[in-house]
Protein backbone atom coordinates (compact mmCIF):
# COMPACT_ATOMS: atom_id res chain seq x y z
CA UNK A 1 0.00 0.00 0.00
CA UNK A 2 1.18 3.54 -0.78
CA UNK A 3 0.42 6.29 1.71
CA UNK A 4 0.25 10.01 0.97
CA UNK A 5 -0.04 12.41 3.90
CA UNK A 6 -1.21 16.00 3.60
CA UNK A 7 -2.63 18.85 5.63
CA UNK A 8 0.39 20.06 7.52
CA UNK A 9 1.22 23.71 7.93
CA UNK A 10 1.95 26.57 10.27
CA UNK A 11 -0.54 27.33 13.02
CA UNK A 12 -0.54 29.39 16.19
CA UNK A 13 -0.67 27.75 19.59
CA UNK A 14 -4.25 26.86 20.45
CA UNK A 15 -5.16 26.38 16.83
CA UNK A 16 -6.25 23.31 14.90
CA UNK A 17 -5.18 21.28 11.90
CA UNK A 18 -6.49 18.14 10.26
CA UNK A 19 -4.04 15.79 8.63
CA UNK A 20 -5.14 13.32 5.98
CA UNK A 21 -3.46 10.19 4.70
CA UNK A 22 -4.75 8.73 1.45
CA UNK A 23 -3.91 5.13 0.64
CA UNK A 24 -3.64 3.46 -2.72
CA UNK A 25 -2.82 -0.04 -3.73
CA UNK A 26 -4.20 -2.99 -1.85
CA UNK A 27 -7.49 -2.89 0.02
CA UNK A 28 -7.26 -0.12 2.60
CA UNK A 29 -9.86 -1.61 4.89
CA UNK A 30 -7.66 -4.51 5.94
CA UNK A 31 -4.98 -2.29 7.46
CA UNK A 32 -4.65 -0.96 10.95
CA UNK A 33 -3.51 2.67 10.69
CA UNK A 34 -1.53 5.10 12.80
CA UNK A 35 0.14 8.47 12.98
CA UNK A 36 3.65 9.01 14.29
CA UNK A 37 5.71 12.18 14.57
CA UNK A 38 9.33 13.12 14.69
CA UNK A 39 10.64 16.40 16.04
CA UNK A 40 14.13 17.67 15.19
CA UNK A 41 16.76 15.77 17.12
CA UNK A 42 14.24 13.35 18.59
CA UNK A 43 13.17 9.82 17.83
CA UNK A 44 9.98 9.08 15.94
CA UNK A 45 7.13 8.60 18.39
CA UNK A 46 3.64 7.19 18.37
CA UNK A 47 0.76 9.67 18.24
CA UNK A 48 -2.49 7.81 17.54
CA UNK A 49 -3.77 4.59 15.98
CA UNK A 50 -7.02 3.09 14.78
CA UNK A 51 -8.01 -0.48 14.09
CA UNK A 52 -8.93 -1.68 10.60
CA UNK A 53 -12.67 -1.33 11.21
CA UNK A 54 -12.40 1.87 13.20
CA UNK A 55 -13.79 0.34 16.36
CA UNK A 56 -10.69 0.85 18.49
CA UNK A 57 -8.53 3.94 18.85
CA UNK A 58 -5.37 4.58 20.83
CA UNK A 59 -3.54 7.77 21.76
CA UNK A 60 -0.26 8.84 23.24
CA UNK A 61 -0.75 10.47 26.62
CA UNK A 62 0.66 13.71 25.26
CA UNK A 63 -2.18 14.13 22.75
CA UNK A 64 -5.08 12.44 24.53
CA UNK A 65 -8.10 14.70 24.66
CA UNK A 66 -6.71 17.01 21.96
CA UNK A 67 -6.26 14.74 18.93
CA UNK A 68 -8.85 12.49 17.30
CA UNK A 69 -8.01 9.79 14.79
CA UNK A 70 -10.64 8.54 12.35
CA UNK A 71 -10.88 6.73 9.05
CA UNK A 72 -13.13 6.51 6.04
CA UNK A 73 -12.60 3.15 4.39
CA UNK A 74 -14.76 4.12 1.43
CA UNK A 75 -12.29 6.92 0.70
CA UNK A 76 -9.21 4.90 1.74
CA UNK A 77 -8.22 7.75 4.02
CA UNK A 78 -7.23 8.12 7.65
CA UNK A 79 -7.38 11.46 9.45
CA UNK A 80 -6.12 13.02 12.61
CA UNK A 81 -7.90 16.11 13.90
CA UNK A 82 -5.49 18.10 16.05
CA UNK A 83 -6.96 20.71 18.38
CA UNK A 84 -5.45 22.92 21.06
CA UNK A 85 -2.08 22.63 19.40
CA UNK A 86 1.02 23.38 21.39
CA UNK A 87 4.54 24.35 20.28
CA UNK A 88 5.72 20.94 21.45
CA UNK A 89 3.48 19.36 18.81
CA UNK A 90 5.82 20.74 16.16
CA UNK A 91 7.16 17.81 14.15
CA UNK A 92 7.01 15.96 10.90
CA UNK A 93 3.94 13.74 11.03
CA UNK A 94 3.93 10.33 9.33
CA UNK A 95 1.07 7.99 8.62
CA UNK A 96 1.66 4.28 8.90
CA UNK A 97 -0.10 1.00 8.14
CA UNK A 98 0.13 -2.48 9.56
CA UNK A 99 -1.40 -5.78 8.57
CA UNK A 100 -1.99 -7.71 11.74
CA UNK A 101 -1.65 -5.51 14.80
CA UNK A 102 -2.54 -1.94 15.59
CA UNK A 103 0.80 -0.17 15.11
CA UNK A 104 1.35 1.50 18.45
CA UNK A 105 5.08 1.14 18.02
CA UNK A 106 7.53 1.65 15.20
CA UNK A 107 8.39 -2.04 15.15
CA UNK A 108 4.77 -2.92 14.26
CA UNK A 109 4.61 -0.73 11.14
CA UNK A 110 4.62 -2.42 7.74
CA UNK A 111 4.30 0.68 5.56
CA UNK A 112 5.23 4.34 6.00
CA UNK A 113 3.98 7.38 4.18
CA UNK A 114 6.04 10.46 3.52
CA UNK A 115 5.86 13.08 6.24
CA UNK A 116 3.98 16.33 6.47
CA UNK A 117 5.37 19.20 8.51
CA UNK A 118 3.35 20.68 11.35
CA UNK A 119 4.72 23.83 12.96
CA UNK A 120 3.04 25.40 15.96
CA UNK A 121 4.16 28.91 16.85
CA UNK A 122 3.92 30.29 20.36
N, CA, C and O of each residue as an XYZ file, in Angstrom:
488
protein
N       0.844     -1.179      0.000
C       0.000      0.000      0.000
C       0.887      1.239      0.000
O       1.926      1.275      0.660
N       0.462      2.257     -0.752
C       1.180      3.535     -0.775
C       0.377      4.551      0.018
O      -0.846      4.616     -0.097
N       1.066      5.334      0.814
C       0.424      6.287      1.707
C       0.893      7.699      1.382
O       2.087      7.941      1.208
N      -0.052      8.623      1.302
C       0.246     10.014      0.966
C      -0.385     10.915      2.012
O      -1.607     11.053      2.071
N       0.452     11.525      2.836
C      -0.038     12.410      3.896
C      -0.106     13.847      3.399
O       0.681     14.267      2.551
N      -1.060     14.586      3.942
C      -1.214     15.996      3.597
C      -1.894     16.725      4.742
O      -2.391     16.104      5.681
N      -1.912     18.056      4.652
C      -2.630     18.850      5.632
C      -1.774     19.580      6.633
O      -2.293     20.346      7.445
N      -0.477     19.364      6.598
C       0.388     20.060      7.523
C       0.467     21.541      7.219
O      -0.007     22.002      6.180
N       1.071     22.284      8.133
C       1.218     23.710      7.926
C       1.669     24.405      9.182
O       2.098     23.777     10.149
N       1.562     25.721      9.146
C       1.955     26.572     10.273
C       0.683     27.075     10.956
O      -0.222     27.595     10.304
N       0.631     26.914     12.262
C      -0.541     27.332     13.017
C      -0.086     27.907     14.352
O       0.951     27.511     14.884
N      -0.856     28.831     14.883
C      -0.537     29.389     16.195
C      -0.958     28.435     17.308
O      -1.856     27.611     17.135
N      -0.306     28.561     18.427
C      -0.667     27.748     19.588
C      -2.148     27.940     19.905
O      -2.663     29.057     19.879
N      -2.821     26.826     20.203
C      -4.249     26.856     20.450
C      -5.094     26.593     19.220
O      -6.304     26.392     19.315
N      -4.452     26.595     18.072
C      -5.157     26.382     16.826
C      -5.368     24.914     16.513
O      -5.056     24.034     17.316
N      -5.909     24.671     15.317
C      -6.255     23.307     14.904
C      -5.753     23.031     13.490
O      -5.611     23.937     12.669
N      -5.493     21.770     13.236
C      -5.177     21.281     11.897
C      -5.772     19.890     11.758
O      -5.937     19.174     12.745
N      -6.088     19.515     10.537
C      -6.494     18.145     10.261
C      -5.567     17.563      9.206
O      -5.466     18.079      8.092
N      -4.900     16.492      9.573
C      -4.040     15.787      8.632
C      -4.828     14.653      7.981
O      -5.683     14.025      8.606
N      -4.522     14.413      6.725
C      -5.140     13.321      5.982
C      -4.054     12.407      5.437
O      -2.942     12.850      5.150
N      -4.380     11.151      5.299
C      -3.460     10.191      4.697
C      -4.274      9.312      3.754
O      -5.093      8.502      4.189
N      -4.037      9.484      2.473
C      -4.749      8.726      1.453
C      -3.930      7.507      1.056
O      -2.724      7.603      0.830
N      -4.586      6.379      0.975
C      -3.908      5.131      0.645
C      -4.301      4.668     -0.750
O      -5.434      4.865     -1.190
N      -3.372      4.065     -1.419
C      -3.644      3.460     -2.722
C      -2.976      2.102     -2.754
O      -2.083      1.821     -1.954
N      -3.396      1.284     -3.653
C      -2.821     -0.041     -3.729
C      -3.808     -1.075     -3.222
O      -4.964     -1.096     -3.644
N      -3.364     -1.916     -2.337
C      -4.204     -2.993     -1.852
C      -5.338     -2.456     -0.975
O      -5.324     -1.290     -0.581
N      -6.283     -3.281     -0.682
C      -7.489     -2.888      0.023
C      -7.166     -2.186      1.335
O      -6.569     -2.777      2.236
N      -7.564     -0.925      1.435
C      -7.256     -0.115      2.602
C      -7.895     -0.678      3.852
O      -7.303     -0.634      4.930
N      -9.090     -1.204      3.718
C      -9.858     -1.610      4.885
C      -9.263     -2.746      5.693
O      -9.739     -3.024      6.793
N      -8.244     -3.408      5.186
C      -7.655     -4.508      5.942
C      -6.505     -4.051      6.829
O      -5.956     -4.840      7.599
N      -6.142     -2.775      6.722
C      -4.980     -2.288      7.463
C      -5.367     -1.537      8.729
O      -6.310     -0.745      8.743
N      -4.622     -1.804      9.781
C      -4.651     -0.955     10.950
C      -3.767      0.260     10.642
O      -2.714      0.122     10.020
N      -4.196      1.445     11.077
C      -3.512      2.671     10.688
C      -3.061      3.468     11.903
O      -3.618      3.338     12.994
N      -2.042      4.296     11.694
C      -1.534      5.100     12.799
C      -0.864      6.364     12.280
O      -0.543      6.495     11.099
N      -0.669      7.284     13.210
C       0.135      8.475     12.984
C       1.290      8.464     13.978
O       1.119      8.149     15.156
N       2.456      8.811     13.480
C       3.651      9.012     14.290
C       4.180     10.413     14.002
O       3.764     11.053     13.036
N       5.086     10.881     14.828
C       5.705     12.176     14.566
C       7.160     12.148     14.994
O       7.572     11.365     15.850
N       7.920     13.030     14.367
C       9.335     13.121     14.694
C       9.746     14.586     14.715
O       9.687     15.278     13.699
N      10.157     15.039     15.872
C      10.640     16.404     16.037
C      12.145     16.432     15.783
O      12.805     15.399     15.891
N      12.693     17.590     15.450
C      14.131     17.670     15.190
C      14.948     17.173     16.374
O      14.730     17.585     17.513
N      15.881     16.289     16.090
C      16.760     15.774     17.122
C      16.153     14.736     18.038
O      16.783     14.302     19.003
N      14.927     14.337     17.737
C      14.243     13.348     18.586
C      13.873     12.115     17.776
O      13.850     12.142     16.546
N      13.587     11.046     18.486
C      13.169      9.821     17.833
C      11.706      9.926     17.376
O      10.927     10.710     17.918
N      11.364      9.141     16.395
C       9.984      9.079     15.937
C       9.133      8.472     17.051
O       9.523      7.479     17.665
N       7.977      9.069     17.308
C       7.134      8.601     18.393
C       5.701      8.391     17.951
O       5.222      9.020     17.007
N       5.037      7.509     18.640
C       3.639      7.188     18.373
C       2.748      8.356     18.780
O       2.968      9.000     19.806
N       1.726      8.617     17.944
C       0.756      9.674     18.239
C      -0.637      9.080     18.457
O      -1.248      9.286     19.505
N      -1.132      8.345     17.466
C      -2.485      7.808     17.538
C      -2.613      6.652     16.557
O      -1.886      6.577     15.566
N      -3.554      5.746     16.851
C      -3.767      4.593     15.977
C      -5.239      4.220     15.980
O      -5.987      4.551     16.899
N      -5.633      3.514     14.916
C      -7.019      3.090     14.775
C      -7.034      1.712     14.130
O      -6.259      1.431     13.216
N      -7.921      0.865     14.616
C      -8.010     -0.483     14.085
C      -8.616     -0.488     12.686
O      -9.160      0.522     12.240
N      -8.523     -1.617     11.998
C      -8.930     -1.684     10.603
C     -10.396     -1.311     10.408
O     -10.739     -0.711      9.388
N     -11.264     -1.646     11.350
C     -12.672     -1.335     11.213
C     -13.071     -0.017     11.849
O     -14.210      0.429     11.714
N     -12.121      0.606     12.548
C     -12.402      1.872     13.204
C     -12.985      1.744     14.597
O     -13.302      2.750     15.233
N     -13.130      0.524     15.076
C     -13.789      0.338     16.362
C     -12.922      0.612     17.577
O     -13.432      0.827     18.677
N     -11.611      0.606     17.380
C     -10.691      0.846     18.491
C      -9.707      1.943     18.115
O      -9.157      1.954     17.014
N      -9.495      2.868     19.052
C      -8.530      3.939     18.851
C      -7.596      4.010     20.051
O      -7.952      3.617     21.161
N      -6.406      4.515     19.806
C      -5.373      4.581     20.826
C      -4.629      5.910     20.664
O      -4.444      6.404     19.552
N      -4.209      6.474     21.798
C      -3.545      7.765     21.764
C      -2.353      7.792     22.709
O      -2.360      7.158     23.764
N      -1.339      8.533     22.313
C      -0.264      8.842     23.237
C      -0.812      9.761     24.323
O      -1.710     10.566     24.072
N      -0.273      9.637     25.515
C      -0.748     10.469     26.624
C      -0.623     11.957     26.304
O      -1.442     12.764     26.744
N       0.392     12.312     25.544
C       0.661     13.714     25.260
C      -0.391     14.361     24.363
O      -0.483     15.588     24.311
N      -1.183     13.560     23.658
C      -2.180     14.129     22.748
C      -3.605     13.744     23.137
O      -4.561     14.215     22.521
N      -3.754     12.912     24.129
C      -5.078     12.435     24.525
C      -5.959     13.613     24.917
O      -5.554     14.486     25.684
N      -7.176     13.616     24.370
C      -8.100     14.705     24.655
C      -7.981     15.873     23.705
O      -8.858     16.737     23.676
N      -6.908     15.918     22.924
C      -6.707     17.006     21.959
C      -6.766     16.513     20.518
O      -7.240     17.230     19.637
N      -6.294     15.310     20.275
C      -6.260     14.744     18.929
C      -7.320     13.656     18.796
O      -7.626     12.946     19.754
N      -7.872     13.540     17.592
C      -8.846     12.492     17.305
C      -8.491     11.834     15.973
O      -8.403     12.502     14.942
N      -8.292     10.530     16.008
C      -8.009      9.787     14.792
C      -9.308      9.163     14.283
O     -10.150      8.722     15.065
N      -9.453      9.137     12.955
C     -10.637      8.535     12.354
C     -10.254      8.011     10.966
O      -9.172      8.297     10.454
N     -11.153      7.251     10.383
C     -10.877      6.727      9.054
C     -12.167      6.617      8.268
O     -13.251      6.463      8.831
N     -12.028      6.699      6.963
C     -13.132      6.508      6.035
C     -12.668      5.449      5.038
O     -11.943      5.755      4.091
N     -13.078      4.234      5.248
C     -12.598      3.145      4.390
C     -13.104      3.280      2.954
O     -12.453      2.814      2.019
N     -14.247      3.909      2.782
C     -14.764      4.115      1.429
C     -13.866      5.069      0.636
O     -13.783      4.981     -0.589
N     -13.198      5.976      1.346
C     -12.292      6.922      0.701
C     -10.830      6.515      0.858
O      -9.934      7.220      0.393
N     -10.587      5.384      1.512
C      -9.213      4.900      1.740
C      -8.357      5.982      2.387
O      -7.222      6.224      1.976
N      -8.908      6.617      3.388
C      -8.224      7.746      4.019
C      -8.328      7.649      5.538
O      -9.365      7.274      6.084
N      -7.244      7.992      6.197
C      -7.227      8.121      7.651
C      -6.920      9.585      7.976
O      -6.164     10.247      7.264
N      -7.512     10.069      9.050
C      -7.377     11.464      9.451
C      -6.886     11.544     10.892
O      -7.030     10.604     11.673
N      -6.310     12.677     11.215
C      -6.119     13.025     12.610
C      -6.482     14.502     12.766
O      -5.860     15.378     12.165
N      -7.488     14.753     13.576
C      -7.903     16.107     13.904
C      -7.102     16.540     15.117
O      -7.151     15.890     16.162
N      -6.368     17.627     14.986
C      -5.493     18.099     16.053
C      -5.988     19.446     16.541
O      -5.951     20.435     15.808
N      -6.450     19.481     17.776
C      -6.961     20.711     18.385
C      -6.050     21.148     19.528
O      -5.216     20.379     20.005
N      -6.222     22.369     19.948
C      -5.448     22.921     21.064
C      -3.956     22.648     20.880
O      -3.276     22.186     21.797
N      -3.476     22.937     19.708
C      -2.081     22.626     19.400
C      -1.114     23.434     20.250
O      -1.365     24.587     20.602
N      -0.006     22.791     20.564
C       1.023     23.385     21.395
C       2.343     23.440     20.615
O       2.525     22.665     19.676
N       3.240     24.314     20.972
C       4.536     24.351     20.278
C       5.247     23.000     20.308
O       5.955     22.653     19.363
N       5.066     22.249     21.370
C       5.724     20.937     21.455
C       5.122     19.899     20.519
O       5.643     18.789     20.411
N       4.031     20.245     19.842
C       3.477     19.359     18.812
C       4.187     19.537     17.468
O       3.924     18.798     16.519
N       5.071     20.505     17.395
C       5.820     20.745     16.157
C       6.658     19.527     15.801
O       7.468     19.062     16.603
N       6.457     19.014     14.592
C       7.158     17.808     14.153
C       6.758     17.495     12.711
O       5.838     18.095     12.155
N       7.464     16.557     12.136
C       7.007     15.957     10.896
C       6.109     14.785     11.267
O       6.503     13.914     12.043
N       4.915     14.766     10.718
C       3.943     13.736     11.031
C       3.894     12.713      9.895
O       3.831     13.067      8.717
N       3.925     11.438     10.281
C       3.926     10.328      9.330
C       2.718      9.433      9.553
O       2.369      9.124     10.693
N       2.087      9.021      8.475
C       1.071      7.987      8.619
C       1.714      6.628      8.372
O       2.735      6.513      7.693
N       1.090      5.609      8.939
C       1.658      4.276      8.899
C       0.542      3.249      8.826
O      -0.583      3.498      9.259
N       0.875      2.085      8.268
C      -0.097      1.004      8.138
C       0.524     -0.305      8.600
O       1.733     -0.516      8.499
N      -0.335     -1.176      9.109
C       0.128     -2.484      9.562
C      -0.940     -3.524      9.264
O      -2.141     -3.258      9.322
N      -0.461     -4.713      8.946
C      -1.396     -5.778      8.565
C      -2.142     -6.353      9.760
O      -3.372     -6.401      9.759
N      -1.413     -6.787     10.770
C      -1.986     -7.710     11.741
C      -2.234     -7.115     13.116
O      -3.112     -7.575     13.846
N      -1.473     -6.104     13.469
C      -1.651     -5.513     14.795
C      -1.775     -4.014     14.650
O      -1.260     -3.427     13.699
N      -2.454     -3.402     15.587
C      -2.537     -1.944     15.590
C      -1.137     -1.398     15.881
O      -0.560     -1.710     16.923
N      -0.593     -0.600     14.988
C       0.805     -0.173     15.111
C       0.996      0.934     16.138
O       1.040      2.117     15.799
N       1.106      0.535     17.382
C       1.351      1.496     18.451
C       2.838      1.670     18.728
O       3.236      2.393     19.642
N       3.638      1.003     17.932
C       5.079      1.138     18.021
C       5.689      1.037     16.640
O       5.117      0.435     15.732
N       6.863      1.637     16.495
C       7.531      1.652     15.197
C       7.768      0.242     14.679
O       7.684      0.004     13.474
N       8.056     -0.680     15.557
C       8.386     -2.039     15.145
C       7.189     -2.791     14.584
O       7.358     -3.860     13.998
N       5.981     -2.255     14.750
C       4.775     -2.920     14.259
C       4.317     -2.377     12.898
O       3.345     -2.872     12.327
N       5.001     -1.382     12.393
C       4.607     -0.733     11.138
C       5.128     -1.526      9.944
O       6.294     -1.916      9.894
N       4.230     -1.754      8.982
C       4.623     -2.416      7.742
C       4.893     -1.414      6.618
O       5.757     -1.644      5.772
N       4.157     -0.311      6.613
C       4.303      0.684      5.558
C       4.305      2.087      6.156
O       3.567      2.385      7.095
N       5.152      2.933      5.590
C       5.227      4.336      5.998
C       4.839      5.231      4.832
O       5.127      4.931      3.673
N       4.180      6.335      5.159
C       3.980      7.375      4.177
C       5.074      8.411      4.306
O       5.892      8.354      5.223
N       5.086      9.361      3.380
C       6.042     10.460      3.521
C       5.497     11.398      4.585
O       4.304     11.345      4.884
N       6.303     12.226      5.149
C       5.862     13.076      6.240
C       5.227     14.366      5.772
O       5.380     14.774      4.621
N       4.513     14.997      6.683
C       3.978     16.330      6.465
C       4.334     17.171      7.684
O       4.133     16.746      8.821
N       4.861     18.360      7.442
C       5.371     19.196      8.510
C       4.242     19.950      9.204
O       3.394     20.566      8.559
N       4.251     19.887     10.524
C       3.350     20.685     11.351
C       4.214     21.581     12.230
O       5.078     21.099     12.963
N       3.977     22.871     12.153
C       4.721     23.831     12.959
C       3.737     24.660     13.756
O       2.836     25.287     13.199
N       3.919     24.655     15.075
C       3.039     25.404     15.965
C       3.847     26.531     16.587
O       4.823     26.285     17.296
N       3.445     27.755     16.325
C       4.158     28.911     16.853
C       3.550     29.336     18.178
O       2.351     29.187     18.410
N       4.395     29.864     19.033
C       3.921     30.286     20.363
C       3.463     31.724     20.346
O       3.034     32.247     21.374
